[in-house]
Each structure stands twice: as structure tokens, then as C-alpha cells.
Amino acid sequence: MNIAFVASEVVPFAKTGGLADVSGSLPIELTKLGHNVKVFMPKYYSVDEKRFKLKHESWIGIIPVRVENKAHNVNIFKGLLDDSKTEIYFIDYPPFFHRHLLYTNDLDEDERFILFSKAVIELLQRLSWEANIIHLNDWQSALVPLLIKDNYSWDKYFDKIASVFTIHNIAYQGNFPKETYKKAEIAPKYFEAPGEIEHQGRVNFMKAGISFADIITTVSEKYAEELLTPEFSFGMDTILKYRKDDFYGILNGIDETVWSPEVDTYITQKYSSKTIDDKEKNKIELLKMFSMPYNINTPVIGIVSRLATQKGFDLFLNSIDYLLSLDVQWVILGSGEYEYEKQLKEIAVNNPEKFSISLGYSNELSHLITAGADMFLMPSHFEPCGLTQMYSLKYGTVPIVRNTGGLADTVFDWDAQIYDNKKDGTGFSFNDYNGYALTNAIERAVSYFHNKEIWKQIQQNGMKTSFAWQVSAKKYVSIYSKALAKK
């Protein structure tokens, strides 16, 4: 199959979250499976032409892209995704994409991604390449199926191309004023009743993708179930229920050539499930880095996260006094909402031997925390997929998670499995979003930590799991076939 993969961020070129990780890995795996994949993303200011050896595609020429009856002259650059054979095309329009942040609150935010979406369509028209699938990701590219149906209905090139739209986080939907549909030059009928792109009187890019893509997917099976409920859908449950026969959950994968304690170049001591005792050397180094005392009998709980309510930091901080009374050390890496940063820093200053935080992000430190901590906490309010719990499982760092979204699909509670006469639990989980449920899960984990025989079994159970992208890629190929069948 020829697959056009469209995303607003792609590792290693630009990243704010998990979308970039997916977009940097899934296309490569699809290429390995024998498919011809081309990736499309904006050329942000941060994308270094020399570093990534990008080439200006002068043969294509300037592409005039219309937004609100005005033509914007777009250039195209091309490179390769990582060291693979997968080509990546960059939409270059400095007035829109040379900004300090990938996503902004600027008044023309809608125009930026209208232009991106139309530019991808215009580029597909110019390439000597017949796509079978257009795979779109999150609200930034969600208008593409509608634009093809409306603005580009005259072009027979698109008649046999199927579209797949993946929801990575439904909390971010691309909501804009009513006038936005005019900027995109979309016919009024799509905004007016029955309102395929209208939500609460505004243009909703996410709803457009759900309404017009041939198939809709999201990033875990549990999250797909949750999105059909008002609690988790942020208002999209009604339209998703209408499209439920075309809606699927596919768990994201991880790059196990990078995230594996057997090959990890960022950690102090490599190890495997057979040499798991060597993991302790990483714990010693981690605590040394944070100037915290080491005690073999005191567990370290790590957190690598965006500091946000979605990630459960309101719940964590409401329980902090009790958590600090436990014989546990805490190591946190992340940045986010100012109030959370401030409170966590104050806790670290007042409890230097038990609690430490590094604000910001460090790839090297994230690997060391994953390898050096004994446990990994993710008390998320909701979590579409989550990757860090998958990393922690591979490293024998036992996850403690809320039983939601991708966390529920990847972490299996030890006590729940024992109750079912099984011994294949991989971590600890809790259901209710309250302090008692959180602290109970942590207390259970700490209790088992002191039973070395059981603890090693939990660690090794987790390390046996595989979340390789190849598995997920094959599922996407099946979805692509379903989408093509609809055409």
C-alpha cells in the first residue's frame, strides 16, 4: 500500500507529546512491512535543515494555498525519517510555522492548520505517487477528509483514496469561532444542521475528522471504550457512538531498540531479566545524582510526566502528607502547570532526603529514572495510551497506575491476578480517583517490595511483555484494508 501519514509533530524533528513518538515510529514499521510510506508535517522554526539534511524540492515549485480567499506561497522540503527509507515532506511557510511554540493561542491558529491540511492535499496532487491511504492524526490534520470532499471534490485522484483518522488525545479538539469554516472555504451546510463540524456553536476540527474519515482509531482499546462515554469524551461521545462501527482502538508501541535495559546507552549498568540484580547499580547512581541517601531497603518511586491535572497531580498532592510518611523516596522529572511546579519544588526543599524533582525534560535522565527507580507512578485522571508505563515494565520498574485508558490495557494488578489464581501480574492499579485508592495501591506495592521472591516475579513478568511497534503496525494495516473496502 501507498500510505500518506500526516501529523503536526514527528520525532526527531519536533515533539510536544506522544503523537510525535507515534509519528516517528509507526511509519518506519509500516515501511519495514513492505509498504510505501510518505510522512507530512509542518516545517517549524526548530527544524534544522542542515542537521537533518533536508532538501528543498525546487522541482515542485511554489504551491499557492488558499486560506480565506488569499493565496499563501508554500515551499516543500524533503528528508528521511531517522535512518530509514521513509521519506518525510515538510510544509514550509515561515509566517505560520516559524514561531516559538508548535501550538499557540494566536488568533490565526485555525489558519495555520487549515493551510497545513490544504498544503498536504496540494502536494499529493503534485507528487508522481498514487496514495491508497491518508492517515491523519489529531485535530491539526482532521479537516483533510472534509476538504477533499468539499474543496477538492473535482479531483478524481482522491476518489479511491481512503482516510483513517487517529485520536491521540480527545481533550485537544481544535475549537474555533464560526468564521473558521469560511477561512477554510468550506460550504456552510457542513456547519449548519446537522452540523458535522459544529460543536457548541464553534467549528470543531476533531469532530470534522470523526465525521468524514472512513475509519477512526484511537491509541488503546480501553480508551476507545471510554470515548463512548460523556465522562471521557469531552463532548464527542454522541458522534463517536454514531460512528462506532468504524471506530477501533489500537495500542501504541514502543521502540524496543532504544527502550531496553539490555542495550540502553544512557544508564549506568545494563541488565536483563536474568541479571536483574544489576538494576540496583542504576538506583545507586540515580540517588547520587539527586544527592539523596541510598538504602537498599527503601524503595524509590519515579515519575516522568507532564505536570498537569490530567496526569493526576491534583490527586498526588492532595495525598502528599501521607505519602511522605511512608518509607519511600520520590524522584520526579517533568514540567507543566506553574502551581504544580511550585508545590513540588517546595516539597523537595523541605524533604531533601525523601523527595527530589528536576524541572524540564532530559532524555538521559528519563532513561536513568526508568532503570533506577523500583516503582513508577502514573495516577492519571485519563490516559489515552501512555508510553512510560510500557518503558517501566521493560525495565523491571514496577508500575503503579490508575486503571484507565492504555494503562488498563498494559498493566495487570498483581493482587487481582492472584485472586484469579494467576501469578502473572505486572504491577499495581486502582480504579477510583481518590486519595484512598491511590495510597492503597502504593502501600500494596511497597509491601510486596519487601518480599523479594514475589517482587522479582512481578518484575520479570513485566520484562517479558512486548510492546514492539511491529505488532501495532500490522493492526493498522488491517485497518487500512477495512478503510479501502469502504471505498
QUIZIVEN-V638934 format. One record per backbone hydrogen bond with DSSP energy under -1.0 kcal/mol. CO is the residue of the C=O (numbers start at 0). NH is the residue of the N-H. E is the energy in kcal/mol with one decimal. If there is no record, write none. Layout:
co=(CO | CO)
nh=(NH | NH)
e=(E | E)
This chain:
co=(0 | 1 | 1 | 2 | 3 | 4 | 9 | 9 | 17 | 18 | 19 | 19 | 21 | 24 | 25 | 26 | 27 | 28 | 29 | 30 | 35 | 37 | 38 | 39 | 40 | 41 | 43 | 47 | 48 | 54 | 55 | 56 | 62 | 64 | 69 | 71 | 73 | 74 | 75 | 76 | 77 | 78 | 80 | 85 | 86 | 87 | 88 | 89 | 90 | 91 | 92 | 92 | 93 | 96 | 96 | 105 | 107 | 108 | 109 | 110 | 111 | 112 | 113 | 114 | 115 | 116 | 117 | 118 | 119 | 120 | 122 | 126 | 131 | 132 | 133 | 134 | 135 | 137 | 140 | 142 | 143 | 144 | 145 | 146 | 151 | 154 | 155 | 157 | 161 | 162 | 163 | 164 | 165 | 168 | 172 | 173 | 175 | 176 | 177 | 178 | 179 | 180 | 182 | 186 | 187 | 187 | 189 | 191 | 196 | 198 | 201 | 202 | 203 | 204 | 205 | 206 | 207 | 208 | 214 | 215 | 216 | 217 | 218 | 219 | 220 | 221 | 222 | 224 | 225 | 228 | 232 | 235 | 236 | 237 | 238 | 240 | 242 | 243 | 245 | 247 | 253 | 254 | 254 | 257 | 259 | 259 | 260 | 274 | 275 | 276 | 277 | 278 | 278 | 279 | 280 | 281 | 282 | 283 | 284 | 285 | 286 | 287 | 294 | 298 | 299 | 299 | 300 | 301 | 302 | 305 | 306 | 307 | 308 | 309 | 309 | 311 | 312 | 313 | 318 | 319 | 322 | 325 | 328 | 329 | 330 | 331 | 332 | 333 | 334 | 336 | 337 | 338 | 339 | 340 | 341 | 342 | 343 | 344 | 345 | 346 | 350 | 350 | 353 | 355 | 357 | 361 | 362 | 363 | 364 | 365 | 366 | 367 | 368 | 373 | 374 | 375 | 377 | 382 | 386 | 387 | 388 | 389 | 390 | 391 | 392 | 397 | 398 | 399 | 400 | 401 | 403 | 406 | 411 | 411 | 412 | 413 | 414 | 415 | 416 | 417 | 426 | 427 | 429 | 431 | 433 | 434 | 435 | 436 | 437 | 438 | 439 | 440 | 441 | 442 | 443 | 444 | 447 | 450 | 451 | 452 | 453 | 454 | 455 | 456 | 457 | 458 | 459 | 461 | 466 | 467 | 468 | 469 | 470 | 471 | 472 | 473 | 474 | 475 | 476 | 477 | 478 | 479 | 480 | 481 | 483)
nh=(35 | 131 | 132 | 37 | 134 | 39 | 12 | 13 | 21 | 22 | 10 | 23 | 25 | 28 | 29 | 30 | 31 | 32 | 34 | 33 | 2 | 4 | 88 | 6 | 90 | 43 | 46 | 51 | 53 | 77 | 57 | 59 | 73 | 71 | 66 | 64 | 62 | 91 | 56 | 89 | 54 | 87 | 83 | 80 | 38 | 78 | 40 | 76 | 42 | 74 | 95 | 96 | 97 | 44 | 98 | 108 | 111 | 112 | 113 | 114 | 115 | 116 | 117 | 118 | 119 | 120 | 121 | 122 | 123 | 124 | 126 | 128 | 161 | 3 | 163 | 5 | 165 | 140 | 143 | 146 | 147 | 148 | 149 | 151 | 154 | 157 | 158 | 160 | 133 | 214 | 135 | 216 | 137 | 171 | 205 | 204 | 202 | 179 | 180 | 182 | 183 | 185 | 67 | 189 | 190 | 191 | 196 | 194 | 203 | 201 | 198 | 175 | 207 | 208 | 209 | 210 | 211 | 212 | 164 | 247 | 166 | 249 | 251 | 223 | 224 | 225 | 226 | 227 | 228 | 232 | 235 | 239 | 240 | 241 | 242 | 243 | 245 | 246 | 215 | 217 | 255 | 257 | 258 | 259 | 262 | 263 | 270 | 277 | 278 | 279 | 280 | 281 | 282 | 283 | 284 | 285 | 286 | 287 | 288 | 289 | 291 | 290 | 297 | 328 | 373 | 374 | 330 | 376 | 332 | 307 | 336 | 312 | 311 | 380 | 381 | 315 | 316 | 317 | 322 | 323 | 325 | 327 | 300 | 355 | 302 | 357 | 304 | 359 | 306 | 340 | 341 | 342 | 343 | 344 | 345 | 346 | 347 | 348 | 349 | 350 | 353 | 354 | 329 | 331 | 333 | 365 | 366 | 367 | 368 | 369 | 370 | 371 | 372 | 397 | 301 | 399 | 401 | 405 | 390 | 391 | 392 | 393 | 394 | 396 | 395 | 375 | 427 | 377 | 429 | 403 | 406 | 410 | 425 | 426 | 416 | 417 | 418 | 419 | 421 | 420 | 413 | 400 | 402 | 433 | 437 | 438 | 439 | 440 | 441 | 442 | 443 | 444 | 445 | 446 | 447 | 448 | 450 | 454 | 455 | 456 | 457 | 458 | 459 | 460 | 461 | 462 | 463 | 464 | 253 | 470 | 472 | 473 | 474 | 475 | 476 | 477 | 478 | 479 | 480 | 481 | 482 | 483 | 484 | 485 | 486)
e=(-2.5 | -2.9 | -2.0 | -2.4 | -3.3 | -2.5 | -1.3 | -2.3 | -2.4 | -2.7 | -2.1 | -1.5 | -2.8 | -2.0 | -2.4 | -2.0 | -2.1 | -1.4 | -2.0 | -1.9 | -2.9 | -3.0 | -3.6 | -2.5 | -2.4 | -1.1 | -1.5 | -2.1 | -2.5 | -2.5 | -2.1 | -1.3 | -2.6 | -2.5 | -2.6 | -2.8 | -3.0 | -2.8 | -2.9 | -3.1 | -2.9 | -2.3 | -1.9 | -3.0 | -2.7 | -2.3 | -2.2 | -1.8 | -2.9 | -2.3 | -1.9 | -2.0 | -2.1 | -1.4 | -1.3 | -1.7 | -2.0 | -1.3 | -1.7 | -2.5 | -1.8 | -1.9 | -2.6 | -2.8 | -2.0 | -1.7 | -2.8 | -2.5 | -2.4 | -1.7 | -1.8 | -2.1 | -2.6 | -3.1 | -2.5 | -3.2 | -2.8 | -1.5 | -1.5 | -2.8 | -2.5 | -1.8 | -2.6 | -2.1 | -1.7 | -1.5 | -1.5 | -1.0 | -2.5 | -1.6 | -3.4 | -2.7 | -2.7 | -1.6 | -2.3 | -2.5 | -2.4 | -2.1 | -1.4 | -1.5 | -2.0 | -2.9 | -3.1 | -1.7 | -1.7 | -2.4 | -1.9 | -3.1 | -3.2 | -1.3 | -2.6 | -2.7 | -1.6 | -1.9 | -2.2 | -2.5 | -2.1 | -2.0 | -2.5 | -2.1 | -2.9 | -2.9 | -1.3 | -1.6 | -1.6 | -2.4 | -2.3 | -1.3 | -2.0 | -1.4 | -1.3 | -2.1 | -2.4 | -1.7 | -1.3 | -1.2 | -2.4 | -1.3 | -3.0 | -1.9 | -1.1 | -1.5 | -2.9 | -1.3 | -1.4 | -1.6 | -1.6 | -2.1 | -1.6 | -1.3 | -1.3 | -1.3 | -1.1 | -2.2 | -1.8 | -2.4 | -2.4 | -1.9 | -2.3 | -1.5 | -3.0 | -1.3 | -2.0 | -2.5 | -2.3 | -2.1 | -2.1 | -2.4 | -2.6 | -1.6 | -2.9 | -1.3 | -2.3 | -2.5 | -1.1 | -2.3 | -2.3 | -1.8 | -2.2 | -2.5 | -1.0 | -2.1 | -3.1 | -1.8 | -2.0 | -2.7 | -2.2 | -1.4 | -2.1 | -2.2 | -2.8 | -2.3 | -2.5 | -2.1 | -2.0 | -2.1 | -2.0 | -2.3 | -2.0 | -1.2 | -1.4 | -2.5 | -3.0 | -2.1 | -2.0 | -2.4 | -1.7 | -2.0 | -2.7 | -1.9 | -2.0 | -3.2 | -2.4 | -1.6 | -2.8 | -3.3 | -1.8 | -1.9 | -2.2 | -2.5 | -1.9 | -1.9 | -1.3 | -2.8 | -1.4 | -2.1 | -2.4 | -2.8 | -1.5 | -2.3 | -1.5 | -2.1 | -2.7 | -1.7 | -2.2 | -2.3 | -2.2 | -1.1 | -2.9 | -2.1 | -2.7 | -2.6 | -3.3 | -1.7 | -2.0 | -2.7 | -2.3 | -1.8 | -2.1 | -2.7 | -2.2 | -2.1 | -2.6 | -2.3 | -2.1 | -1.8 | -1.7 | -2.8 | -2.2 | -1.4 | -2.4 | -2.4 | -2.6 | -2.4 | -1.9 | -2.1 | -1.2 | -1.0 | -2.4 | -1.2 | -3.1 | -1.9 | -1.3 | -2.1 | -2.1 | -1.6 | -1.9 | -2.8 | -2.0 | -1.8 | -2.4 | -2.6 | -2.1 | -1.2 | -1.2)
